[in-house]
């Protein structure tokens, strides 16, 4: 057995993440940090980059936030910034003396791996857990090598889906016994809230007769929003009598290009770019159909939230999407970059409202069964306890009790 943490004191968890601006991973870390703190752990979150929106939200709910203030762009002066950032990071470790160091995303996993390699004595975490969340189809070789090195320094790597786990086992050659899948969950309010869709649509200025198709995504090339625009344009052209509007919620570097594309397709009057929305529930609630047409995904948070709110789905069958969406049961799965399939899906769900309603209900039931935040917290807490108190080899097939005792196979 490992040296036991003093049970009279809270177990200290230090989360290290590349950035704390708004994004799926950042929002997941906020939910995780808040939930783990509610369970009696002492929590601190550190961002490698300058603090952003999520950093403010964490501070608002009383969670300590630190930042190393590294620049977002990889400029030639990056090494100059890295040295003082690393010194600050070492001082933070000495100050916090975490029992668990849990890192997210490439740069954070790298920094935590460097820390594990060189750190000795006081401030050294008793357990280092890394997290991987992206497929990264076009990942460069140098990044694969560095990722492999950093992740193999951790005691355990958590993957957000089986698809992500398989990719890292095959490509980064991680040891199977050190990788475990933990799905990130949605807050219970999504699955419990009874939504008056008509009221939400009226508040947002939509007519009752309109068919609102929408997505929530960072406007980045990987999210494939242009496929959704093309699919919607085809649906409008083929069925001009259908009152269809497209709602795109989110912001990002591709916004200008996507707006110009909507103009070229002749559907700009049917498209609403709503930008970033901190409270997503009323926006998703107003939709008739939720679409996610990404080129790659680990496990998309917005998809889980739409399912929890009972929305029928059209989603590209990439990454871990088919681990939660069952084709023809809780949604329609299509190939990436296939606007014709998106068009067919939109028209099918519009013309078959009872089938769409059943898909939404099935999706909501699936979320309640296995994708709520409490499920995630139960697994994470058991893993933390296991890493602190057990020194025998971890097996990715271990089943953990809801409340930590001893892992069961």
Residue pairs with C-beta under 8 A, 6 or more apart in sequence:
1 389
1 390
1 391
2 126
2 388
2 389
2 390
2 391
3 126
4 388
4 389
5 11
5 99
5 126
5 388
5 389
10 40
10 41
10 42
11 40
11 41
11 42
11 99
11 100
11 384
11 388
12 41
12 42
12 43
12 44
12 96
12 97
12 98
12 99
12 100
13 33
13 36
13 41
13 42
13 43
13 44
13 98
13 99
13 100
13 102
13 384
14 44
14 45
14 46
14 92
14 93
14 96
14 98
14 100
14 101
14 102
14 125
15 29
15 32
15 33
15 43
15 44
15 45
15 46
15 102
15 103
15 104
16 46
16 48
16 101
16 102
16 103
16 104
16 108
16 111
16 112
17 25
17 26
17 29
17 45
17 46
17 47
17 48
17 103
17 104
17 105
17 108
18 47
18 48
18 49
18 104
18 105
18 106
18 107
18 108
19 26
19 47
19 48
19 49
19 50
19 52
19 72
19 105
20 26
20 29
20 45
20 47
20 49
20 51
20 52
20 53
20 54
20 55
20 58
20 65
20 67
21 49
21 52
21 53
21 54
22 52
22 53
22 54
22 276
23 54
23 218
24 133
24 218
24 300
24 301
24 302
25 104
25 105
25 133
26 52
26 54
27 54
27 301
28 184
28 301
29 45
29 54
29 104
30 54
30 57
30 58
31 184
31 185
31 187
31 373
31 376
32 184
32 376
32 377
32 380
33 43
33 45
33 58
33 63
34 58
34 61
34 63
35 373
35 374
35 376
35 377
36 43
36 377
36 380
36 381
37 43
37 63
39 377
39 381
41 384
43 63
43 64
44 63
44 64
44 65
44 66
44 96
44 98
45 55
45 58
45 63
45 64
45 65
45 66
46 65
46 66
46 67
46 68
46 89
46 92
47 55
47 65
47 66
47 67
47 68
48 67
48 68
48 70
48 85
48 107
48 108
48 111
49 67
49 68
49 69
49 70
49 71
49 72
50 67
50 69
50 70
50 71
50 72
51 65
51 67
53 278
55 65
55 67
58 65
59 65
66 92
68 85
68 86
68 88
68 89
69 81
69 85
70 78
70 81
70 82
70 85
70 107
71 77
71 78
71 81
86 111
86 114
89 111
89 115
90 115
90 119
90 123
93 101
93 115
93 119
93 123
93 124
93 125
94 122
94 123
95 123
96 123
97 122
97 123
98 125
99 125
99 126
99 127
99 388
100 125
100 126
100 127
100 129
100 384
100 387
100 388
101 112
101 115
101 125
101 127
101 128
101 129
102 128
102 129
102 130
102 131
103 109
103 111
103 112
103 128
103 129
103 130
103 131
103 154
104 131
104 133
105 131
105 133
106 143
106 146
106 147
109 130
109 131
109 132
109 147
109 150
109 151
109 154
110 146
110 147
110 150
112 128
112 130
112 150
112 153
112 154
113 130
113 149
113 150
113 151
113 153
113 154
114 150
115 125
115 128
116 125
116 128
116 153
116 154
117 153
126 387
126 388
127 155
127 156
127 384
127 387
127 388
128 153
128 154
128 155
129 154
129 155
129 156
129 157
129 158
129 383
129 384
129 387
130 150
130 151
130 154
130 156
130 157
130 158
131 157
131 158
131 159
131 160
132 147
132 151
132 157
132 158
132 159
132 160
132 164
132 168
132 298
133 159
133 160
133 164
133 298
133 299
134 164
134 296
134 298
135 163
135 164
135 167
135 296
135 297
135 298
135 318
135 319
136 143
136 167
136 296
137 295
137 296
139 171
144 171
144 172
147 172
148 172
148 173
148 174
151 157
151 168
151 172
151 174
152 174
152 175
152 178
154 178
155 178
155 387
155 394
156 178
156 179
156 180
156 383
156 387
156 394
157 168
157 174
157 178
157 179
157 180
158 179
158 180
158 181
158 182
158 383
159 165
159 168
159 179
159 180
159 181
159 182
159 298
160 181
160 182
160 183
160 184
160 298
160 299
160 320
161 181
161 183
161 298
161 299
161 319
161 320
161 323
162 181
162 320
162 323
163 298
163 319
163 320
163 323
164 181
164 298
164 299
164 319
164 320
165 179
165 180
165 181
165 396
168 174
168 179
169 176
169 179
176 396
177 393
177 394
177 395
177 396
178 394
178 396
179 396
180 383
180 394
180 396
180 398
181 396
182 376
182 379
182 380
182 383
183 299
183 323
183 324
183 370
183 371
183 375
183 376
184 299
184 301
184 304
184 373
184 376
185 304
185 371
185 372
185 373
185 374
185 375
185 376
185 377
186 301
186 304
186 305
186 308
186 367
186 371
186 372
186 373
187 372
187 373
188 372
188 373
188 374
189 281
190 281
190 305
190 308
190 309
190 367
191 308
191 364
191 367
191 368
191 372
193 281
193 309
195 281
195 285
195 309
195 310
197 285
197 286
198 208
200 282
200 285
200 286
201 207
201 208
201 210
201 212
201 286
202 208
203 282
204 282
204 283
204 286
206 212
206 245
206 286
207 243
209 243
210 243
210 244
210 245
211 242
211 243
211 244
211 245
211 288
211 289
211 350
212 245
212 247
212 286
212 287
212 288
212 289
213 228
213 232
213 244
213 245
213 246
213 247
213 287
213 288
213 289
213 291
213 346
214 246
214 247
214 248
214 249
214 283
214 284
214 286
214 287
214 289
214 290
214 291
215 225
215 228
215 247
215 248
215 249
215 250
215 290
215 291
215 292
215 293
215 302
216 249
216 250
216 280
216 283
216 284
216 290
216 302
216 305
216 306
217 223
217 225
217 248
217 249
217 250
217 292
217 294
217 302
218 250
218 251
218 252
219 225
219 248
219 250
219 251
219 252
219 253
219 254
219 255
219 258
220 252
220 253
220 254
221 254
221 295
222 294
222 295
222 296
223 252
223 254
223 292
223 293
223 294
223 295
224 293
224 294
224 295
224 316
224 336
224 337
225 248
225 254
225 258
225 293
226 258
226 261
227 293
227 316
227 336
227 337
227 338
227 339
227 342
228 246
228 248
228 291
228 293
228 339
228 342
229 246
229 258
229 261
229 262
229 265
229 267
229 271
230 265
230 339
230 342
231 291
231 293
231 339
231 340
231 341
231 342
231 343
231 345
231 346
232 244
232 246
232 267
232 270
232 271
232 342
232 343
232 346
233 265
233 266
233 267
233 339
234 339
234 340
234 342
234 343
235 242
235 244
235 343
235 346
235 347
236 242
236 244
236 267
236 270
238 343
238 347
239 347
242 347
242 350
244 270
244 346
244 350
245 270
245 271
245 272
246 267
246 270
246 271
246 272
247 272
247 274
247 283
247 286
247 287
248 258
248 271
248 272
248 273
248 274
249 274
249 275
249 276
249 277
249 280
249 283
249 284
250 274
250 275
250 276
251 275
251 276
255 273
258 273
259 268
259 273
262 268
262 271
274 283
277 283
280 302
280 305
281 309
284 290
284 302
284 305
284 306
284 309
284 311
285 309
287 306
287 311
288 311
288 312
288 349
288 350
288 356
289 311
289 312
289 313
289 314
289 345
289 346
289 349
289 350
289 356
290 302
290 303
290 306
290 311
290 312
290 313
290 314
291 313
291 314
291 315
291 342
291 345
291 346
292 300
292 302
292 303
292 306
292 313
292 314
292 315
292 316
292 321
293 314
293 315
293 316
293 334
293 336
293 342
294 300
294 316
294 318
294 319
294 336
295 316
295 318
295 336
295 337
296 318
296 319
296 336
297 303
297 316
297 318
297 319
297 320
297 321
298 319
298 320
299 319
299 320
299 321
299 323
299 324
300 315
300 319
300 321
303 313
303 315
303 321
303 324
303 325
304 324
304 367
304 371
306 313
306 363
307 313
307 324
307 325
307 330
307 331
307 360
307 363
307 364
307 366
307 367
307 371
308 363
308 364
308 367
308 368
308 371
309 364
310 360
310 361
310 363
310 364
311 360
311 363
312 331
312 332
312 349
312 355
312 356
312 357
312 359
312 360
312 363
313 325
313 330
313 331
313 332
313 359
313 363
314 331
314 332
314 334
314 342
314 345
314 346
314 349
315 321
315 325
315 331
315 332
315 333
315 334
316 333
316 334
316 335
316 336
316 338
317 327
317 333
317 334
317 335
317 336
318 336
321 333
322 333
324 330
324 366
324 367
324 371
325 331
325 333
325 363
326 362
326 366
327 333
329 359
329 362
330 359
330 362
330 363
330 366
331 359
331 363
332 345
332 348
332 349
332 359
334 341
334 342
334 345
335 341
348 355
349 355
349 356
349 359
350 356
378 400
378 402
379 400
381 404
382 400
382 401
382 402
382 403
382 404
382 407
383 400
385 404
386 394
386 398
386 400
386 404
386 407
387 394
389 404
390 406
390 407
395 409
397 409
398 407
398 408
398 409
399 407
399 408
399 409
400 407
400 408
401 407
401 408
